Amino acid sequence: MEPTISRSTVLAAGPEVVWAIVTDLPNMGELSPENVGGRWVGGATGPAVGARFRGVNRGPGKEWRTTVRVVECEPPRWFVFDVRSPIGLRVSRWAYEITPTADGCVLTEHWYRVGNKFVQRYLGPIVTGKADRPGFNAYSIEQTLAAVARKVARVA
């Protein structure tokens, strides 16, 4: 499956530092313009294949919950999770790819648009208030990567 949208940033921190930041889903609200955090569920305490997470998202006048399941986890390089709607429909896949460099790493965030046309055209806009999900997610990824860079600058 090819990503729908991908953006990258160069960071002056090692892959392990960046990995710890982007896989800390309970604190994703510090980074994301839409996600406000959540909690690991079903006995999960962190990123691992099969781990589940309940997230909370907010937009103008809207709040909704999602369920996330980690589908790939290769520390400190690759972290992938699927997102399902409150009624169980698969709506997206997100991935963080971390590539080491001589001075730190490159962090790439990928968004994959999945789900059927009903979710894409009707349910998604109703639940999230965003008619242009790809446009918003391009903006969201850019904001998240900038927030990761600010956090890296504080901790590295």
VEXDRENZA-968814 format. One record per atom (N, C-alpha, C): residue in three letters; atom name; x, y, z. Coordinates in steps of 0.05 Angstrom, whole numbers, plus 5000, padded with zeros to 4 digits. Each point is the difference from the previous one (the first is absolute). Layout:
residues N
+--------+-------+------+-------+------+
: vodren : mimar : east : north :   up :
+--------+-------+------+-------+------+
:    ALA :    CA :    X :     Y :    Z :
...
+--------+-------+------+-------+------+
***
This chain:
residues 156
+--------+-------+------+-------+------+
: vodren : mimar : east : north :   up :
+--------+-------+------+-------+------+
:    MET :     N : 5017 :  4977 : 5000 :
:    MET :    CA : 4983 :  5023 : 5000 :
:    MET :     C : 5018 :  5025 : 5000 :
:    GLU :     N : 4994 :  5018 : 4982 :
:    GLU :    CA : 5016 :  5025 : 4999 :
:    GLU :     C : 4987 :  5021 : 5017 :
:    PRO :     N : 5016 :  5017 : 5013 :
:    PRO :    CA : 4989 :  5021 : 5016 :
:    PRO :     C : 4986 :  5021 : 4983 :
:    THR :     N : 4979 :  5012 : 5011 :
:    THR :    CA : 4985 :  5021 : 4986 :
:    THR :     C : 5016 :  5026 : 5003 :
:    ILE :     N : 5010 :  5005 : 5024 :
:    ILE :    CA : 5015 :  5025 : 5006 :
:    ILE :     C : 5024 :  4992 : 5017 :
:    SER :     N : 5023 :  5011 : 4993 :
:    SER :    CA : 5024 :  4997 : 5016 :
:    SER :     C : 5015 :  5026 : 5002 :
:    ARG :     N : 5010 :  5006 : 5024 :
:    ARG :    CA : 5017 :  5024 : 5004 :
:    ARG :     C : 5023 :  4991 : 5018 :
:    SER :     N : 5023 :  5014 : 4997 :
:    SER :    CA : 5024 :  4993 : 5015 :
:    SER :     C : 5012 :  5025 : 5012 :
:    THR :     N : 5016 :  4995 : 5021 :
:    THR :    CA : 5016 :  5021 : 5013 :
:    THR :     C : 5026 :  4988 : 5009 :
:    VAL :     N : 5021 :  5016 : 4999 :
:    VAL :    CA : 5027 :  4992 : 5009 :
:    VAL :     C : 5002 :  5008 : 5029 :
:    LEU :     N : 5009 :  4982 : 5017 :
:    LEU :    CA : 5002 :  5005 : 5029 :
:    LEU :     C : 5028 :  4995 : 5010 :
:    ALA :     N : 5009 :  5017 : 5018 :
:    ALA :    CA : 5027 :  4997 : 5012 :
:    ALA :     C : 4998 :  4984 : 5026 :
:    ALA :     N : 4990 :  4976 : 4997 :
:    ALA :    CA : 4997 :  4981 : 5022 :
:    ALA :     C : 5001 :  4972 : 4989 :
:    GLY :     N : 5009 :  4982 : 5016 :
:    GLY :    CA : 5002 :  4972 : 4992 :
:    GLY :     C : 4973 :  4987 : 4996 :
:    PRO :     N : 4999 :  4979 : 4985 :
:    PRO :    CA : 4974 :  4986 : 4995 :
:    PRO :     C : 4986 :  4991 : 5026 :
:    GLU :     N : 5015 :  4992 : 5020 :
:    GLU :    CA : 4988 :  4991 : 5025 :
:    GLU :     C : 4984 :  5022 : 5014 :
:    VAL :     N : 5011 :  5025 : 4999 :
:    VAL :    CA : 4987 :  5023 : 5012 :
:    VAL :     C : 4974 :  5006 : 4986 :
:    VAL :     N : 5001 :  5000 : 4973 :
:    VAL :    CA : 4977 :  5006 : 4984 :
:    VAL :     C : 4979 :  4978 : 5003 :
:    TRP :     N : 5009 :  4975 : 5000 :
:    TRP :    CA : 4982 :  4977 : 5004 :
:    TRP :     C : 4984 :  5003 : 5025 :
:    ALA :     N : 5013 :  5007 : 5022 :
:    ALA :    CA : 4986 :  5003 : 5026 :
:    ALA :     C : 4979 :  5021 : 4998 :
:    ILE :     N : 5004 :  5021 : 4985 :
:    ILE :    CA : 4981 :  5022 : 4998 :
:    ILE :     C : 4976 :  4991 : 4983 :
:    VAL :     N : 5004 :  4989 : 4976 :
:    VAL :    CA : 4978 :  4994 : 4982 :
:    VAL :     C : 4984 :  4975 : 5007 :
:    THR :     N : 5011 :  4983 : 5017 :
:    THR :    CA : 4985 :  4976 : 5009 :
:    THR :     C : 4986 :  5004 : 5027 :
:    ASP :     N : 5003 :  5024 : 5011 :
:    ASP :    CA : 4987 :  5006 : 5026 :
:    ASP :     C : 4972 :  5011 : 4994 :
:    LEU :     N : 4983 :  4982 : 4991 :
:    LEU :    CA : 4973 :  5008 : 4992 :
:    LEU :     C : 4984 :  5014 : 5022 :
:    PRO :     N : 5002 :  4992 : 5025 :
:    PRO :    CA : 4985 :  5015 : 5021 :
:    PRO :     C : 5007 :  5030 : 5001 :
:    ASN :     N : 5023 :  5007 : 4991 :
:    ASN :    CA : 5008 :  5028 : 5000 :
:    ASN :     C : 5000 :  5013 : 4972 :
:    MET :     N : 4988 :  4987 : 4981 :
:    MET :    CA : 4999 :  5010 : 4973 :
:    MET :     C : 4986 :  5027 : 4999 :
:    GLY :     N : 4983 :  5006 : 5019 :
:    GLY :    CA : 4986 :  5026 : 5001 :
:    GLY :     C : 5019 :  5023 : 5002 :
:    GLU :     N : 5025 :  4996 : 5009 :
:    GLU :    CA : 5020 :  5021 : 5001 :
:    GLU :     C : 5010 :  5007 : 4972 :
:    LEU :     N : 4996 :  4982 : 4981 :
:    LEU :    CA : 5011 :  5003 : 4974 :
:    LEU :     C : 4980 :  5005 : 4978 :
:    SER :     N : 4977 :  4988 : 5002 :
:    SER :    CA : 4980 :  5000 : 4979 :
:    SER :     C : 4980 :  5023 : 5002 :
:    PRO :     N : 4992 :  5012 : 4978 :
:    PRO :    CA : 4979 :  5020 : 5001 :
:    PRO :     C : 4972 :  4989 : 5003 :
:    GLU :     N : 4997 :  4973 : 4999 :
:    GLU :    CA : 4973 :  4988 : 5001 :
:    GLU :     C : 4998 :  4980 : 5023 :
:    ASN :     N : 5020 :  4983 : 5004 :
:    ASN :    CA : 5000 :  4980 : 5021 :
:    ASN :     C : 5007 :  5014 : 5026 :
:    VAL :     N : 4985 :  4993 : 5021 :
:    VAL :    CA : 5005 :  5011 : 5027 :
:    VAL :     C : 5011 :  4979 : 5019 :
:    GLY :     N : 5006 :  4976 : 4990 :
:    GLY :    CA : 5011 :  4979 : 5017 :
:    GLY :     C : 4982 :  4976 : 5002 :
:    GLY :     N : 5003 :  4986 : 5021 :
:    GLY :    CA : 4984 :  4975 : 5004 :
:    GLY :     C : 5015 :  4982 : 5018 :
:    ARG :     N : 4994 :  4974 : 4998 :
:    ARG :    CA : 5013 :  4980 : 5018 :
:    ARG :     C : 5002 :  4973 : 4986 :
:    TRP :     N : 5021 :  4986 : 5008 :
:    TRP :    CA : 5004 :  4972 : 4991 :
:    TRP :     C : 4978 :  4984 : 5013 :
:    VAL :     N : 4990 :  4979 : 4986 :
:    VAL :    CA : 4978 :  4984 : 5011 :
:    VAL :     C : 5007 :  4970 : 4996 :
:    GLY :     N : 4984 :  4983 : 5013 :
:    GLY :    CA : 5003 :  4971 : 4996 :
:    GLY :     C : 5027 :  4989 : 5010 :
:    GLY :     N : 5011 :  5013 : 5021 :
:    GLY :    CA : 5025 :  4991 : 5011 :
:    GLY :     C : 5025 :  5012 : 4987 :
:    ALA :     N : 4996 :  5015 : 4978 :
:    ALA :    CA : 5023 :  5012 : 4987 :
:    ALA :     C : 5011 :  5023 : 5017 :
:    THR :     N : 5026 :  5003 : 5000 :
:    THR :    CA : 5013 :  5022 : 5014 :
:    THR :     C : 5018 :  5017 : 4982 :
:    GLY :     N : 5001 :  4993 : 4975 :
:    GLY :    CA : 5017 :  5014 : 4981 :
:    GLY :     C : 4999 :  4987 : 4973 :
:    PRO :     N : 5016 :  5010 : 4982 :
:    PRO :    CA : 4999 :  4991 : 4972 :
:    PRO :     C : 5010 :  4971 : 4997 :
:    ALA :     N : 4984 :  4984 : 4988 :
:    ALA :    CA : 5006 :  4972 : 4993 :
:    ALA :     C : 4980 :  4990 : 4980 :
:    VAL :     N : 5007 :  4982 : 4983 :
:    VAL :    CA : 4980 :  4990 : 4981 :
:    VAL :     C : 4977 :  4988 : 5015 :
:    GLY :     N : 4976 :  5009 : 4992 :
:    GLY :    CA : 4975 :  4990 : 5013 :
:    GLY :     C : 4991 :  5018 : 5023 :
:    ALA :     N : 5017 :  5018 : 5010 :
:    ALA :    CA : 4991 :  5018 : 5021 :
:    ALA :     C : 4977 :  5018 : 4991 :
:    ARG :     N : 4982 :  5005 : 5019 :
:    ARG :    CA : 4977 :  5017 : 4993 :
:    ARG :     C : 5001 :  5025 : 5017 :
:    PHE :     N : 4988 :  5021 : 4988 :
:    PHE :    CA : 5000 :  5026 : 5012 :
:    PHE :     C : 4974 :  5014 : 4995 :
:    ARG :     N : 4988 :  5013 : 5019 :
:    ARG :    CA : 4976 :  5016 : 4996 :
:    ARG :     C : 5008 :  5030 : 5000 :
:    GLY :     N : 4995 :  5012 : 4977 :
:    GLY :    CA : 5007 :  5028 : 4997 :
:    GLY :     C : 4976 :  5018 : 5001 :
:    VAL :     N : 5006 :  5025 : 5007 :
:    VAL :    CA : 4979 :  5021 : 5001 :
:    VAL :     C : 5010 :  5022 : 4981 :
:    ASN :     N : 4982 :  5009 : 4983 :
:    ASN :    CA : 5006 :  5021 : 4980 :
:    ASN :     C : 4980 :  5023 : 5003 :
:    ARG :     N : 5010 :  5024 : 4994 :
:    ARG :    CA : 4982 :  5023 : 5001 :
:    ARG :     C : 5004 :  5018 : 4976 :
:    GLY :     N : 4978 :  5011 : 4991 :
:    GLY :    CA : 5000 :  5020 : 4979 :
:    GLY :     C : 4979 :  5021 : 5008 :
:    PRO :     N : 4997 :  5021 : 4984 :
:    PRO :    CA : 4981 :  5021 : 5007 :
:    PRO :     C : 4972 :  4988 : 5006 :
:    GLY :     N : 4991 :  5002 : 5025 :
:    GLY :    CA : 4974 :  4991 : 5008 :
:    GLY :     C : 4996 :  4970 : 4999 :
:    LYS :     N : 5021 :  4984 : 4997 :
:    LYS :    CA : 4998 :  4971 : 4998 :
:    LYS :     C : 5020 :  4986 : 5018 :
:    GLU :     N : 4992 :  4977 : 5010 :
:    GLU :    CA : 5019 :  4982 : 5014 :
:    GLU :     C : 4992 :  4972 : 4993 :
:    TRP :     N : 5019 :  4983 : 4994 :
:    TRP :    CA : 4995 :  4972 : 4993 :
:    TRP :     C : 5022 :  4983 : 5010 :
:    ARG :     N : 4993 :  4975 : 5003 :
:    ARG :    CA : 5020 :  4980 : 5010 :
:    ARG :     C : 5005 :  4980 : 4977 :
:    THR :     N : 5025 :  4990 : 5001 :
:    THR :    CA : 5008 :  4979 : 4981 :
:    THR :     C : 5013 :  4977 : 5014 :
:    THR :     N : 5002 :  4978 : 4987 :
:    THR :    CA : 5016 :  4977 : 5010 :
:    THR :     C : 5022 :  4995 : 4981 :
:    VAL :     N : 5024 :  4998 : 5010 :
:    VAL :    CA : 5024 :  4996 : 4985 :
:    VAL :     C : 5011 :  4972 : 5006 :
:    ARG :     N : 5011 :  4987 : 4979 :
:    ARG :    CA : 5014 :  4975 : 5004 :
:    ARG :     C : 5026 :  5002 : 4986 :
:    VAL :     N : 5022 :  4994 : 5014 :
:    VAL :    CA : 5027 :  5001 : 4989 :
:    VAL :     C : 5002 :  4975 : 4982 :
:    VAL :     N : 5008 :  5005 : 4974 :
:    VAL :    CA : 5002 :  4978 : 4981 :
:    VAL :     C : 5029 :  4994 : 4992 :
:    GLU :     N : 5018 :  5019 : 5004 :
:    GLU :    CA : 5029 :  4996 : 4996 :
:    GLU :     C : 5015 :  5016 : 5020 :
:    CYS :     N : 5021 :  4988 : 5011 :
:    CYS :    CA : 5016 :  5014 : 5021 :
:    CYS :     C : 5028 :  4989 : 4999 :
:    GLU :     N : 5018 :  5017 : 4989 :
:    GLU :    CA : 5028 :  4992 : 4997 :
:    GLU :     C : 5017 :  5022 : 5012 :
:    PRO :     N : 5004 :  5000 : 5027 :
:    PRO :    CA : 5015 :  5022 : 5013 :
:    PRO :     C : 5029 :  5000 : 4989 :
:    PRO :     N : 5012 :  5023 : 4998 :
:    PRO :    CA : 4989 :  5027 : 5000 :
:    PRO :     C : 4996 :  5011 : 4972 :
:    ARG :     N : 4988 :  4983 : 4982 :
:    ARG :    CA : 4999 :  5007 : 4972 :
:    ARG :     C : 4972 :  5004 : 4989 :
:    TRP :     N : 4981 :  4983 : 5008 :
:    TRP :    CA : 4975 :  4999 : 4985 :
:    TRP :     C : 4977 :  4994 : 5020 :
:    PHE :     N : 4979 :  5017 : 5000 :
:    PHE :    CA : 4978 :  4997 : 5018 :
:    PHE :     C : 4974 :  5006 : 4984 :
:    VAL :     N : 4983 :  4980 : 4999 :
:    VAL :    CA : 4976 :  5002 : 4982 :
:    VAL :     C : 4975 :  4992 : 5017 :
:    PHE :     N : 4979 :  5016 : 4997 :
:    PHE :    CA : 4975 :  4992 : 5014 :
:    PHE :     C : 4976 :  5007 : 4983 :
:    ASP :     N : 4980 :  4983 : 5002 :
:    ASP :    CA : 4974 :  5004 : 4987 :
:    ASP :     C : 4981 :  5013 : 5019 :
:    VAL :     N : 4983 :  5018 : 4989 :
:    VAL :    CA : 4980 :  5014 : 5016 :
:    VAL :     C : 4972 :  4991 : 4991 :
:    ARG :     N : 4984 :  4995 : 5020 :
:    ARG :    CA : 4972 :  4992 : 4995 :
:    ARG :     C : 4981 :  5020 : 5013 :
:    SER :     N : 4977 :  5004 : 4987 :
:    SER :    CA : 4980 :  5018 : 5010 :
:    SER :     C : 4987 :  4988 : 5026 :
:    PRO :     N : 4984 :  5016 : 5013 :
:    PRO :    CA : 4986 :  4990 : 5024 :
:    PRO :     C : 4982 :  4976 : 4994 :
:    ILE :     N : 4992 :  4997 : 4975 :
:    ILE :    CA : 4983 :  4977 : 4993 :
:    ILE :     C : 5016 :  4977 : 4987 :
:    GLY :     N : 5026 :  5002 : 5001 :
:    GLY :    CA : 5018 :  4978 : 4991 :
:    GLY :     C : 5009 :  5001 : 4971 :
:    LEU :     N : 4992 :  5021 : 4985 :
:    LEU :    CA : 5009 :  5001 : 4972 :
:    LEU :     C : 5029 :  5010 : 4999 :
:    ARG :     N : 5016 :  4987 : 4984 :
:    ARG :    CA : 5028 :  5009 : 4996 :
:    ARG :     C : 4999 :  5025 : 4983 :
:    VAL :     N : 5013 :  5021 : 5011 :
:    VAL :    CA : 4999 :  5026 : 4986 :
:    VAL :     C : 5027 :  5010 : 4991 :
:    SER :     N : 5022 :  4991 : 5012 :
:    SER :    CA : 5026 :  5010 : 4991 :
:    SER :     C : 5022 :  4982 : 5011 :
:    ARG :     N : 5023 :  5005 : 4989 :
:    ARG :    CA : 5025 :  4987 : 5010 :
:    ARG :     C : 5021 :  5023 : 5002 :
:    TRP :     N : 5014 :  5000 : 5021 :
:    TRP :    CA : 5022 :  5020 : 5005 :
:    TRP :     C : 5026 :  4985 : 5004 :
:    ALA :     N : 5021 :  5012 : 4991 :
:    ALA :    CA : 5027 :  4988 : 5004 :
:    ALA :     C : 5020 :  5021 : 5005 :
:    TYR :     N : 5019 :  4993 : 5017 :
:    TYR :    CA : 5024 :  5017 : 5005 :
:    TYR :     C : 5024 :  4984 : 4991 :
:    GLU :     N : 5016 :  5011 : 4983 :
:    GLU :    CA : 5024 :  4988 : 4990 :
:    GLU :     C : 5024 :  5017 : 5009 :
:    ILE :     N : 5019 :  4987 : 5012 :
:    ILE :    CA : 5023 :  5015 : 5011 :
:    ILE :     C : 5025 :  4989 : 4986 :
:    THR :     N : 5015 :  5017 : 4986 :
:    THR :    CA : 5023 :  4992 : 4985 :
:    THR :     C : 5025 :  5014 : 5012 :
:    PRO :     N : 5019 :  4985 : 5010 :
:    PRO :    CA : 5024 :  5013 : 5012 :
:    PRO :     C : 5016 :  5015 : 4979 :
:    THR :     N : 5012 :  5022 : 5010 :
:    THR :    CA : 5019 :  5016 : 4984 :
:    THR :     C : 5025 :  5004 : 5016 :
:    ALA :     N : 5020 :  5012 : 4989 :
:    ALA :    CA : 5025 :  5005 : 5014 :
:    ALA :     C : 4996 :  5018 : 5024 :
:    ASP :     N : 4981 :  5018 : 4999 :
:    ASP :    CA : 4996 :  5020 : 5021 :
:    ASP :     C : 4974 :  4996 : 5016 :
:    GLY :     N : 4986 :  4979 : 4995 :
:    GLY :    CA : 4974 :  4995 : 5014 :
:    GLY :     C : 4983 :  4981 : 4984 :
:    CYS :     N : 4978 :  5010 : 4990 :
:    CYS :    CA : 4982 :  4983 : 4984 :
:    CYS :     C : 4981 :  5016 : 4984 :
:    VAL :     N : 4986 :  4987 : 4982 :
:    VAL :    CA : 4978 :  5011 : 4985 :
:    VAL :     C : 4975 :  4986 : 5009 :
:    LEU :     N : 4980 :  5016 : 5008 :
:    LEU :    CA : 4974 :  4989 : 5008 :
:    LEU :     C : 4981 :  5005 : 4978 :
:    THR :     N : 4987 :  4979 : 4990 :
:    THR :    CA : 4979 :  5002 : 4980 :
:    THR :     C : 4974 :  4990 : 5012 :
:    GLU :     N : 4979 :  5016 : 4998 :
:    GLU :    CA : 4974 :  4992 : 5008 :
:    GLU :     C : 4983 :  4994 : 4975 :
:    HIS :     N : 4987 :  4977 : 5000 :
:    HIS :    CA : 4984 :  4991 : 4977 :
:    HIS :     C : 4971 :  4998 : 5009 :
:    TRP :     N : 4981 :  5008 : 4983 :
:    TRP :    CA : 4972 :  4995 : 5004 :
:    TRP :     C : 4990 :  4985 : 4975 :
:    TYR :     N : 4986 :  4978 : 5006 :
:    TYR :    CA : 4988 :  4984 : 4979 :
:    TYR :     C : 4970 :  5002 : 5003 :
:    ARG :     N : 4987 :  5008 : 4978 :
:    ARG :    CA : 4971 :  5002 : 5000 :
:    ARG :     C : 4989 :  4972 : 4994 :
:    VAL :     N : 4986 :  4989 : 5019 :
:    VAL :    CA : 4988 :  4974 : 4997 :
:    VAL :     C : 4970 :  5003 : 5007 :
:    GLY :     N : 4986 :  4978 : 4998 :
:    GLY :    CA : 4972 :  5001 : 5006 :
:    GLY :     C : 4984 :  5004 : 4974 :
:    ASN :     N : 4974 :  4995 : 5003 :
:    ASN :    CA : 4983 :  5001 : 4976 :
:    ASN :     C : 4991 :  5029 : 4994 :
:    LYS :     N : 4987 :  5003 : 4978 :
:    LYS :    CA : 4992 :  5027 : 4991 :
:    LYS :     C : 4979 :  5012 : 5019 :
:    PHE :     N : 4984 :  4984 : 5013 :
:    PHE :    CA : 4981 :  5010 : 5019 :
:    PHE :     C : 5014 :  5014 : 5023 :
:    VAL :     N : 5021 :  4988 : 5010 :
:    VAL :    CA : 5016 :  5012 : 5021 :
:    VAL :     C : 5013 :  5025 : 4990 :
:    GLN :     N : 5013 :  4999 : 4977 :
:    GLN :    CA : 5014 :  5023 : 4989 :
:    GLN :     C : 4983 :  5024 : 4994 :
:    ARG :     N : 4977 :  4995 : 4988 :
:    ARG :    CA : 4983 :  5022 : 4990 :
:    ARG :     C : 4980 :  5009 : 5021 :
:    TYR :     N : 4990 :  4983 : 5017 :
:    TYR :    CA : 4978 :  5007 : 5017 :
:    TYR :     C : 5006 :  4998 : 5030 :
:    LEU :     N : 5007 :  4976 : 5009 :
:    LEU :    CA : 5004 :  4997 : 5029 :
:    LEU :     C : 5023 :  5017 : 5011 :
:    GLY :     N : 5023 :  4999 : 4986 :
:    GLY :    CA : 5023 :  5016 : 5009 :
:    GLY :     C : 4994 :  5029 : 5003 :
:    PRO :     N : 4989 :  5013 : 4980 :
:    PRO :    CA : 4994 :  5029 : 5003 :
:    PRO :     C : 4979 :  5006 : 5022 :
:    ILE :     N : 4981 :  4982 : 5003 :
:    ILE :    CA : 4980 :  5004 : 5021 :
:    ILE :     C : 5013 :  4998 : 5028 :
:    VAL :     N : 5016 :  4980 : 5004 :
:    VAL :    CA : 5012 :  4995 : 5026 :
:    VAL :     C : 5021 :  5021 : 5007 :
:    THR :     N : 5017 :  5007 : 4980 :
:    THR :    CA : 5023 :  5017 : 5006 :
:    THR :     C : 4995 :  5029 : 4993 :
:    GLY :     N : 4980 :  5006 : 4984 :
:    GLY :    CA : 4996 :  5028 : 4991 :
:    GLY :     C : 5019 :  5009 : 4978 :
:    LYS :     N : 5015 :  4981 : 4989 :
:    LYS :    CA : 5020 :  5006 : 4979 :
:    LYS :     C : 4991 :  4988 : 4973 :
:    ALA :     N : 4991 :  5017 : 4982 :
:    ALA :    CA : 4992 :  4990 : 4974 :
:    ALA :     C : 5024 :  4992 : 4983 :
:    ASP :     N : 5023 :  5014 : 5004 :
:    ASP :    CA : 5024 :  4994 : 4984 :
:    ASP :     C : 5020 :  4986 : 5018 :
:    ARG :     N : 4996 :  4975 : 5005 :
:    ARG :    CA : 5018 :  4985 : 5018 :
:    ARG :     C : 5029 :  4999 : 4990 :
:    PRO :     N : 5005 :  4995 : 4974 :
:    PRO :    CA : 5028 :  5000 : 4991 :
:    PRO :     C : 5013 :  5028 : 5004 :
:    GLY :     N : 4985 :  5021 : 4994 :
:    GLY :    CA : 5012 :  5027 : 5004 :
:    GLY :     C : 5006 :  5005 : 5029 :
:    PHE :     N : 4981 :  4993 : 5017 :
:    PHE :    CA : 5005 :  5004 : 5029 :
:    PHE :     C : 5024 :  4983 : 5010 :
:    ASN :     N : 5001 :  4975 : 4990 :
:    ASN :    CA : 5022 :  4982 : 5010 :
:    ASN :     C : 5027 :  5010 : 4990 :
:    ALA :     N : 5002 :  5012 : 4977 :
:    ALA :    CA : 5025 :  5011 : 4991 :
:    ALA :     C : 5009 :  5022 : 5020 :
:    TYR :     N : 4981 :  5017 : 5007 :
:    TYR :    CA : 5005 :  5021 : 5020 :
:    TYR :     C : 5008 :  4988 : 5027 :
:    SER :     N : 4984 :  4980 : 5008 :
:    SER :    CA : 5004 :  4987 : 5026 :
:    SER :     C : 5028 :  4987 : 5002 :
:    ILE :     N : 5008 :  4986 : 4979 :
:    ILE :    CA : 5026 :  4988 : 5000 :
:    ILE :     C : 5022 :  5021 : 5003 :
:    GLU :     N : 4997 :  5022 : 4985 :
:    GLU :    CA : 5020 :  5021 : 5001 :
:    GLU :     C : 5002 :  5012 : 5029 :
:    GLN :     N : 4977 :  5004 : 5012 :
:    GLN :    CA : 4999 :  5010 : 5027 :
:    GLN :     C : 5012 :  4980 : 5020 :
:    THR :     N : 4994 :  4975 : 4997 :
:    THR :    CA : 5010 :  4979 : 5018 :
:    THR :     C : 5031 :  4998 : 4997 :
:    LEU :     N : 5010 :  5000 : 4976 :
:    LEU :    CA : 5029 :  4999 : 4996 :
:    LEU :     C : 5014 :  5024 : 5012 :
:    ALA :     N : 4988 :  5023 : 4998 :
:    ALA :    CA : 5012 :  5024 : 5012 :
:    ALA :     C : 5000 :  4998 : 5030 :
:    ALA :     N : 4978 :  4989 : 5012 :
:    ALA :    CA : 4999 :  4996 : 5029 :
:    ALA :     C : 5020 :  4980 : 5009 :
:    VAL :     N : 5004 :  4979 : 4984 :
:    VAL :    CA : 5021 :  4980 : 5007 :
:    VAL :     C : 5027 :  5014 : 5000 :
:    ALA :     N : 5006 :  5016 : 4980 :
:    ALA :    CA : 5025 :  5014 : 4999 :
:    ALA :     C : 5004 :  5018 : 5024 :
:    ARG :     N : 4979 :  5014 : 5009 :
:    ARG :    CA : 5002 :  5017 : 5024 :
:    ARG :     C : 5006 :  4983 : 5025 :
:    LYS :     N : 4986 :  4977 : 5002 :
:    LYS :    CA : 5005 :  4983 : 5023 :
:    LYS :     C : 5027 :  4988 : 5000 :
:    VAL :     N : 5010 :  4992 : 4976 :
:    VAL :    CA : 5027 :  4989 : 4998 :
:    VAL :     C : 5021 :  5022 : 5009 :
:    ALA :     N : 4995 :  5025 : 4993 :
:    ALA :    CA : 5018 :  5021 : 5007 :
:    ALA :     C : 5001 :  5003 : 5031 :
:    ARG :     N : 4978 :  4995 : 5013 :
:    ARG :    CA : 4999 :  5002 : 5030 :
:    ARG :     C : 5013 :  4977 : 5014 :
:    VAL :     N : 4998 :  4975 : 4988 :
:    VAL :    CA : 5010 :  4977 : 5014 :
:    VAL :     C : 5027 :  4990 : 4990 :
:    ALA :     N : 5008 :  5008 : 4977 :
:    ALA :    CA : 5026 :  4990 : 4989 :
:    ALA :     C : 5023 :  5017 : 5009 :
+--------+-------+------+-------+------+
***
